[in-house]
């Protein structure tokens, strides 16, 4: 005699009438939305970020805002390794939403960390002050 059937997930190849978007997967009150709003309001050049403006020539780089979002997410989620942040970009839906499905390898992330130590200290200070301030 067979028992009850197991609950089964969707087949991986199953199409849906209403595709799920990354936007639908991230709640309105999620930490990623706080990071997004915080970074988008920042004056990157005013905080001494190198490469705050796109270069006229050469291969386009990653927007420092996207790398900063990734860095802040990692900081707040206790993901310190550039290799782990690289992996998060490929598997974590929250990170995919935050950086628009970019998948930078650890080299740009490492360069960002090296070039912007002072800037990151400024950002951490501003971020902590904003989180601590009421309203």
trRosetta pair geometry for C-beta under 8 A, 3 or more apart (Angstrom, degrees):
i j d omega theta_ij theta_ji phi_ij phi_ji
5 8 7.7 -45 152 -22 107 104
10 14 4.9 -114 175 48 103 143
11 14 4.2 112 64 -36 88 105
16 19 5.8 139 74 -86 106 48
16 20 7.3 36 65 -17 155 81
20 24 5.5 -121 -159 72 73 133
20 25 6.4 71 165 -55 113 100
21 24 5.0 102 56 2 75 99
21 25 7.4 -142 98 -6 45 89
22 25 5.6 -62 -153 34 39 113
22 26 6.7 20 158 -11 72 108
22 93 6.6 -174 -133 -171 87 88
22 96 5.9 -131 -120 111 136 104
22 97 4.4 177 164 -91 118 87
22 101 7.5 -146 -48 -52 155 101
23 26 6.7 -70 -151 38 28 98
23 97 7.2 140 -77 -134 40 113
25 93 5.4 -73 130 162 147 138
25 97 7.0 -150 74 -61 103 133
26 30 5.0 -101 -177 30 86 158
26 32 5.7 -72 -152 64 135 133
26 33 6.8 147 146 -47 120 99
26 93 7.5 -164 -62 134 88 99
26 94 6.6 116 -104 -117 108 65
26 97 4.8 129 -39 -176 143 176
27 30 4.7 127 63 -44 79 99
28 33 6.7 8 -172 -23 37 173
29 33 7.2 -115 -146 50 9 135
30 33 5.1 100 66 1 78 100
30 34 7.6 -139 106 -3 47 86
30 94 7.2 -148 169 -129 136 106
31 34 5.4 -53 -155 32 42 115
31 35 6.4 41 150 -18 72 102
31 73 7.8 124 122 -122 111 78
31 76 6.5 -167 175 126 139 148
31 94 7.9 23 68 -165 95 134
32 35 5.6 -51 -148 37 35 112
32 36 6.2 40 151 -23 66 106
32 73 6.9 22 -105 -105 79 117
32 94 5.1 -161 -56 -170 138 91
32 95 8.0 -143 -111 -77 127 32
32 97 5.8 67 148 90 155 116
32 98 4.7 -116 -154 -76 110 103
33 36 5.4 -47 -144 35 34 117
33 37 6.3 32 157 -17 65 105
34 37 6.0 -56 -147 39 28 107
34 38 6.1 29 154 -20 64 111
35 38 5.7 -59 -146 38 28 113
35 39 6.1 17 163 -12 66 110
35 69 5.5 110 144 -144 115 80
35 72 5.1 165 -138 102 117 129
35 73 5.9 12 -111 -67 174 80
35 76 7.5 -134 -75 11 123 147
35 98 6.4 4 86 -137 129 122
36 39 6.4 -63 -144 40 22 101
36 40 6.1 16 163 -16 62 115
36 69 6.6 35 -89 -125 57 129
36 98 6.4 -141 -67 -135 98 72
37 40 6.1 -60 -140 39 25 109
37 41 6.5 18 162 -15 61 112
38 41 6.4 -74 -160 36 23 104
38 42 7.1 31 149 -38 61 105
38 72 7.6 -157 84 173 132 170
38 127 6.5 57 -179 -113 148 89
38 130 6.8 153 -123 90 114 161
39 42 5.6 -48 -156 11 39 120
39 65 5.2 129 154 -160 115 87
39 68 5.4 158 -131 99 127 116
39 69 5.1 -98 3 -73 167 85
39 72 7.0 -154 -62 10 119 148
40 65 6.9 68 -88 -164 53 138
42 46 8.0 -150 170 58 72 104
42 47 6.4 -17 175 -14 113 139
42 65 7.5 166 59 -112 110 96
42 68 7.8 -80 55 114 153 162
42 123 7.3 5 -127 -114 155 97
42 126 7.7 118 -110 104 110 156
43 46 3.5 29 113 22 120 124
43 47 6.4 142 88 -16 69 86
44 47 6.0 -64 -149 42 30 104
44 49 4.3 -52 177 40 89 137
44 52 3.9 170 112 -135 108 111
44 64 5.5 128 -158 82 144 126
44 65 6.4 -98 -66 -64 136 84
44 68 7.8 -152 -111 -19 109 150
44 119 8.0 33 -162 -162 68 137
45 48 7.7 47 180 -74 35 19
45 49 6.7 -83 -82 50 31 84
45 52 4.0 -174 -69 92 71 157
45 53 6.7 21 -73 -33 122 94
47 119 5.0 91 136 -145 96 91
47 122 4.9 -179 -156 100 99 142
47 123 6.4 63 -176 -61 151 83
47 126 8.0 -76 -108 -8 129 145
48 116 7.8 153 108 -136 81 75
48 118 5.9 -30 96 100 140 114
48 119 5.0 -149 82 -80 84 94
48 122 7.1 115 34 2 104 152
49 52 4.5 108 83 -73 99 100
49 64 4.9 136 164 149 139 162
49 68 7.7 -59 -109 -60 146 130
49 116 5.5 10 -126 -118 74 123
49 119 4.7 100 -78 -142 68 161
50 64 7.8 152 76 -85 50 145
50 115 4.6 -84 40 165 133 124
50 116 6.5 -135 22 -71 87 85
50 119 7.9 -137 -1 -22 67 145
51 55 7.3 -42 -133 -41 89 95
51 61 6.1 -30 -176 72 142 152
51 64 5.9 141 94 -50 92 118
51 115 7.4 37 9 129 109 156
52 64 5.9 -60 -104 30 54 143
54 60 6.5 -14 -150 -135 114 91
54 61 7.5 -175 -129 43 72 84
54 63 8.0 -42 -72 -97 94 75
55 58 5.5 -1 103 47 140 112
55 60 7.7 -172 49 -113 89 50
55 61 7.2 70 8 3 109 106
61 108 7.0 155 -164 -131 94 125
62 66 5.5 -105 173 70 102 122
62 67 5.5 102 114 -46 127 106
62 102 6.8 105 -129 -179 115 152
62 104 5.4 -12 -70 -86 154 136
62 108 5.3 88 13 166 129 153
62 112 7.9 -53 75 -63 120 129
63 66 4.6 88 69 1 92 102
63 67 7.3 -173 91 -2 50 83
64 67 5.5 -56 -147 43 42 110
64 68 5.9 46 152 -24 72 105
64 112 6.7 156 -130 -132 81 113
64 116 7.4 136 -152 -71 124 154
65 68 5.6 -55 -145 37 29 112
65 69 6.4 35 153 -23 64 102
66 69 5.7 -48 -149 31 32 113
66 70 6.6 32 152 -16 62 104
66 99 4.9 87 -164 -141 99 90
66 100 7.1 -69 -118 26 123 104
66 102 5.8 44 175 27 144 155
66 104 7.7 132 121 -22 117 131
67 70 5.6 -53 -151 38 35 113
67 71 6.2 37 150 -21 66 107
67 104 6.9 -18 -94 32 90 167
67 108 6.5 -120 -98 136 131 104
67 109 6.2 -177 -147 -106 105 63
67 112 4.4 -146 155 -108 147 166
68 71 5.4 -52 -143 38 34 113
68 72 6.1 33 157 -18 67 105
68 112 7.7 -144 -61 176 61 135
68 120 7.9 -168 -125 -102 92 81
68 123 6.7 -142 -156 -130 122 165
69 72 6.0 -56 -145 39 27 107
69 73 6.3 30 154 -21 63 107
69 98 5.1 -176 152 164 124 106
69 99 5.9 172 87 -78 125 80
70 73 5.8 -54 -148 35 29 113
70 74 6.4 28 154 -17 63 107
70 85 5.8 92 166 -174 109 122
70 88 8.0 150 -153 84 95 121
70 89 7.1 -8 -125 -75 128 107
70 95 6.8 58 -120 -151 83 103
70 98 7.0 143 -78 113 59 124
70 99 5.6 21 -64 -68 101 134
70 104 7.4 -116 -19 43 171 122
70 109 6.8 -88 107 -111 136 113
71 74 5.7 -57 -151 38 29 111
71 75 6.2 33 151 -22 65 106
71 85 7.6 3 -90 -127 47 155
71 109 7.3 161 -74 -152 91 94
71 112 7.0 -135 -53 117 133 130
71 113 7.3 159 -113 -81 131 87
71 120 7.0 -88 143 -120 149 120
72 75 5.4 -51 -144 35 33 115
72 76 6.2 24 160 -11 67 108
72 123 7.4 -105 -79 146 112 129
72 127 7.0 -175 -132 -108 123 158
73 76 6.1 -63 -147 43 26 103
73 77 5.9 2 162 3 65 117
73 79 7.5 -9 119 45 77 121
73 88 7.7 -175 117 133 125 150
73 94 7.3 164 -153 127 134 109
73 95 6.1 147 130 -102 161 86
73 98 5.9 80 -61 139 146 175
74 77 6.1 -69 -135 52 24 96
74 78 7.9 -94 171 78 55 9
74 79 4.0 -94 -144 79 79 93
74 80 6.6 137 157 -83 109 25
74 84 7.5 126 -133 95 115 102
74 85 4.9 -35 -81 -92 139 112
74 88 7.3 180 -87 27 92 158
75 78 7.8 21 177 -74 24 31
75 79 8.0 -65 -33 53 22 65
75 80 7.8 66 -99 -94 51 67
75 124 7.8 -127 180 -101 162 103
79 84 4.9 -142 -167 115 101 125
79 85 5.8 133 132 -73 118 74
79 88 6.3 43 175 -43 167 146
80 84 7.5 53 57 46 42 131
81 84 4.0 84 71 7 105 104
81 85 6.7 -168 95 -8 56 81
82 85 5.5 -52 -147 37 35 113
82 86 6.3 42 151 -24 65 102
82 106 3.7 99 139 -149 112 107
82 109 4.6 160 -141 99 105 127
82 110 5.3 -7 -99 -62 167 85
82 113 7.5 -106 -76 -10 119 140
83 86 5.5 -50 -151 32 32 116
83 87 6.6 32 150 -17 63 104
83 106 5.5 -25 -75 -71 52 147
84 87 5.5 -52 -149 37 36 112
84 88 6.3 43 149 -26 66 102
85 88 5.4 -47 -147 31 35 116
85 89 6.8 43 152 -26 62 98
85 95 8.0 174 -162 -137 66 148
85 106 7.1 117 64 -105 97 84
85 109 5.9 156 89 -144 138 164
86 89 5.9 -50 -160 23 32 115
86 90 7.3 17 149 -9 60 107
86 103 7.6 67 -162 -176 71 74
86 104 7.2 -103 -111 96 81 61
86 105 5.7 27 -127 -148 130 44
86 106 4.8 -69 -45 -55 132 84
86 109 7.0 -133 -61 5 88 146
87 90 5.9 -67 -159 39 38 106
87 91 6.2 -11 161 15 74 116
88 91 6.6 -83 -135 54 27 83
88 92 4.3 -14 -166 11 76 133
88 95 4.6 108 142 -23 98 165
89 92 7.3 -16 -58 41 15 94
89 95 5.4 -108 -94 133 45 129
89 96 7.1 113 -164 -79 50 63
89 99 6.5 -38 -124 57 101 143
89 102 6.7 -60 -157 97 127 62
89 103 4.7 147 132 -122 124 62
89 104 6.7 -169 -90 38 172 62
90 103 5.8 59 -74 -128 82 119
92 95 4.2 62 86 14 111 109
92 96 6.6 179 92 -15 56 84
93 96 5.4 -51 -144 35 35 116
93 97 6.4 37 156 -20 66 102
94 97 5.9 -56 -156 34 29 109
94 98 6.3 27 150 -21 64 111
95 98 5.4 -54 -143 37 35 115
95 99 6.2 -4 170 12 71 107
96 99 7.1 -76 -141 52 20 81
96 100 7.9 -63 172 119 53 5
96 101 5.0 25 -163 -90 88 66
97 100 7.8 19 -176 -71 24 34
99 102 4.5 -88 143 40 109 102
99 104 7.8 -97 171 2 150 101
104 108 4.7 -79 -172 55 126 128
104 109 6.0 135 115 -41 122 91
105 108 6.8 104 63 12 64 88
105 109 7.7 -129 110 6 39 100
106 109 5.1 -65 -151 48 47 116
106 110 5.7 51 151 -27 79 104
107 110 5.7 -52 -143 34 28 110
107 111 6.4 27 157 -16 63 105
108 111 5.6 -54 -146 39 34 110
108 112 6.1 41 153 -25 67 104
109 112 5.6 -51 -148 33 30 115
109 113 6.6 31 152 -19 62 103
110 113 5.7 -53 -152 34 33 112
110 114 6.4 29 152 -17 66 106
111 114 5.6 -56 -147 38 34 110
111 115 6.0 20 161 -10 70 112
112 115 6.3 -63 -139 44 25 101
112 116 5.8 -20 175 18 63 124
113 116 6.8 -82 -131 53 16 86
113 117 7.1 48 170 -73 58 74
113 120 7.4 8 -134 -36 60 152
114 117 7.2 -23 -161 -37 23 99
116 119 4.0 -53 -167 48 90 120
116 120 5.4 98 126 -30 93 91
117 120 5.9 -54 -147 33 27 109
117 121 6.7 29 153 -20 62 103
118 121 5.7 -53 -154 32 34 112
118 122 6.6 35 148 -18 65 103
119 122 5.5 -53 -154 35 36 113
119 123 6.3 36 149 -20 68 104
120 123 5.3 -50 -145 37 36 114
120 124 6.2 40 154 -21 67 101
121 124 5.8 -49 -146 34 31 112
121 125 6.5 34 153 -20 62 105
122 125 5.8 -57 -152 35 30 112
122 126 6.4 25 154 -14 66 107
123 126 5.8 -57 -146 41 31 107
123 127 5.9 32 155 -22 67 110
124 127 5.6 -55 -140 38 28 112
124 128 6.1 27 160 -17 65 107
125 128 6.1 -56 -146 37 25 107
125 129 6.3 23 156 -16 61 111
126 129 5.8 -61 -149 40 29 111
126 130 6.2 28 156 -19 66 108
127 130 5.9 -56 -148 36 28 109
127 131 6.4 24 156 -16 64 107
128 131 5.9 -57 -146 38 30 108
128 132 6.1 22 157 -15 66 113
129 132 5.8 -61 -142 41 28 107
129 133 6.1 30 159 -29 66 107
130 133 5.9 -51 -141 27 29 110
